[in-house]
Amino acid sequence: MYDRSDITSLALVGWREDRGDGIEGCQAVMNVVCNRIGYPGFARNLHDVVYGKNEFTSMSDPNNPEFRLYPDAADLLWVCCLRFACQLLSSKGAIDPSRGAHYYADLTYITPDGWFQKFVLDMPAKHPHTVTIGRQSYYL
């Protein structure tokens, strides 16, 4: 069902989006990707969730500084991300540190009139906070 390209894409989005918070942060981001697949309002497959417009800008926006950043093959966090992506996509006991989240953000970068504020933070009944991991806050 999933191939090497899917595993690499999932690991890469986790690594690019939250490597600053270690493996738990990367795992949480990878779970957010998987939690979105087929969920109302999101794409029905991994590729379209990862590379969709306005989904994960590190994967889809050439203006994002992370867009052209790739890990060194010997980077231990990258190796862990690849292993976790395999585990997550094969559903072999992967944990979900995001606690089922569909959204996340570093709240220090959220603007009062921005999309995240209006759609997620201002609607706590619809998008409750699930957990904070490092700099990132996660929401259903």
N, C-alpha and C positions, 0 to 999 in steps of 0.2 A: 504494500500500500504506500509506504513512504520510501524514498530512495536516498542515496548519499547527498544529493543536492538539497533535499528537504532538511536533512539532519544538519548540514552545514549552514543553511539559511537560518534555521531556528537557533543554532548555537551562536551564529554571528549577531543576530539581533539581540540576544541576551548579553553577549559580550560588549557590543557597541553601546547599548542603552544603559547598562548599569554595572560595568566592571569595577567602578569605584566603590561599590558596596560589597564586593567579594562574590563568592559563589552563591550565597543565599539571594542576593539581589539579582544576579543573572538568572537563577532558577525561577524567581518570582516573575521576571519579565517573560521568560519562555512559557511559563504557565499562563500568563495573561494572553499571549498569542494563541495558545491552544484553547483557552476558555472562550475566546472570541469566535472560533471556527463554528460556523453554523448558527451562532446566537443571533437573535433578531437585530438587524441593523448592521451586521458584519458579513463578510464574505463567507462562502461555504467551503473554502479549502485553504490549506496552509499558505500556499504561494500568494494567493490574493490578499490574505490578512497581512502577511509580512511585507509585501511590496505595494500594497494599496495606497493610494493618495491619502495623505494626512493620517496614516496609521502609525508607522514608525519612521520618522523622518530620516533617521540614520541609514535607513535602507532604501528610501525612495526620493530623497531630496538632495540633488547635487550641491546645493548651497549649505547643507548641514556639514560642519567640519568633520563629523564622524563618517560621512558617506564613503570616503576613499581610504578609510583606515582599516587595516587588516592585522590580525595578531600574528606574531611570530609562531611558527610551528612548535617551538619549545616552550611557549608561554604556558605555565601550569594551569592558570585559570582557563585558558582556551581549551586545553585538554579536558579539564573538568566539564566545561560547557558542552563539548562534543559528546562526552559520556552521558551527561544528563539529558541532552537532546535525544540520544538513542533510547535511553530509558523511558523518557516521557512519551516519545512517539510509539514505542512498543508497549506502553502501559504496564511495564513491569515494576510495580511498586514505587513509582515516582511520587514524591511528596509535592504538595502545592503550598509553598510558603506565602503565596499571595492570598490564600484562603478564598479562592474562587473569583478573584477580581477580574474585571474587564478593562479597568482604567488605572493609571498611576501617573504621578507627577511629583517633581521636586517643587514643593509649594513656595519656595523662595523665588521662583521664576513665574508664578502665576500672576496675571494682571487682573485688576478688579472688573474690567470690561471684556476679558478674554473668554474664549470658548470654554475652557476647562472650568472656570469660575461659574459661568452661567449654566452650563449643562450638567456638571457633576457636583461641585461644591454647594451650589444654591439649591440642589434637589436631594437633600440627605435621605429622604424617605425612599427615593428611587435608587439612589447610589450611595448606600451607607459605607462608611470607612471600614475596612477589614483589618488592616495592619500597616505599620510603618516599619520599613527595613532601611536602615541607613538614612539616606536623604530622601527616599521615595515614600510617598503615601499611596496606598492602594484602596480602590473602591469597587464595589459591585456595579 
